Structures are given as C-alpha cells and as structure tokens.
Amino acid sequence: MIVAAQGAKTGLPEILLNLIPGGGGTQRLPRKLGSNYASELLFTGRVATVEELYARGLINHLFAQETFIADCLTFAAGLARNSSAAIQVLKPLVQLANGAANPAHQALENEALARFYQSEAGQQKIQEFLHKSEARAKEKAASKP
C-alpha cells in the first residue's frame, strides 16, 4: 500500500541520465498502472503528481501535508489492530494474484541497468547530474541568511 502527502511529486527520471530504473521498476510499474501509462513515465522521465497517481489507483491514500504523520499513524494503527498472521499470509497471495515479480525478468532488468550504468554515456549523464545537484546545493546554502 502507498500513502502520500498531497502536493508531492514523484517519477522515474533514470532515462534522463541515460539509465533505466532498477529494483523492479520496469516490472512493477506496468503491472500497477498499465503498460501505456507506465511506458510514458519510463520513456520520458516525466514527474507525476501524487494526485495523478492516486486517480490511477497507484496510491491508496492522500493525506494533507500538515497532518501527514498523524494520518499515517492513524492508518497504521488500524492495520495493527488486524491479525498479523493473517496479513502475513494475505500479502504474498495478493502479490501472486497480481503476477509476482518474475526472477528471470528481474535479472534482465539488472543486466540492462548495469550496461547503461557502466556505459560512457551513462557515466557522463550521471556526472552532469551530480554537478547540477552540487551547484543547486551551493546556491541554496549561499541564499540562506
């Protein structure tokens, strides 16, 4: 289950670094969002709002930023009142029903990510990203009183 604070944004920007997502991102996202929408996010690196992802069913609950922690704790407390033994059995059953991650497909994703990460173009994009991030951090630090 996924909870998020209203107004948050997320994405898979790896394509902008000449990389691909790892950790099963190429496998899980199409299953959860459909291949057309997932392809758009994966191929463009576009940032999506949590409201957009909530409307598409990826996010279970949107909580106000001001009450996010309290709302998450209330939600978790409700879960905690239920049988942990039953939840432990239910979780893998739900994952099986959705088509659990295929280890062979995960291995292909890992191999592809390694190729892109180790490529000259991939390393160049990563260095560019790191330099931009470093410059932004210095700008932020300099603008603070």
Sequence and secondary structure as in RCSB ss.txt:
>XXXX:A:sequence
MIVAAQGAKTGLPEILLNLIPGGGGTQRLPRKLGSNYASELLFTGRVATVEELYARGLINHLFAQETFIADCLTF
AAGLARNSSAAIQVLKPLVQLANGAANPAHQALENEALARFYQSEAGQQKIQEFLHKSEARAKEKAASKP
>XXXX:A:secstr
  EEETT EEE GGGGGT    TTHHHHHHHHH HHHHHHHHHH  EEEHHHHHHTTS SEEE GGGHHHHHHHH
HHHHHTS HHHHHHHHHHHHHHT    HHHHHHHHHHHHHHHHSHHHHHHHHHHHHHHHHHHHHHHHH  
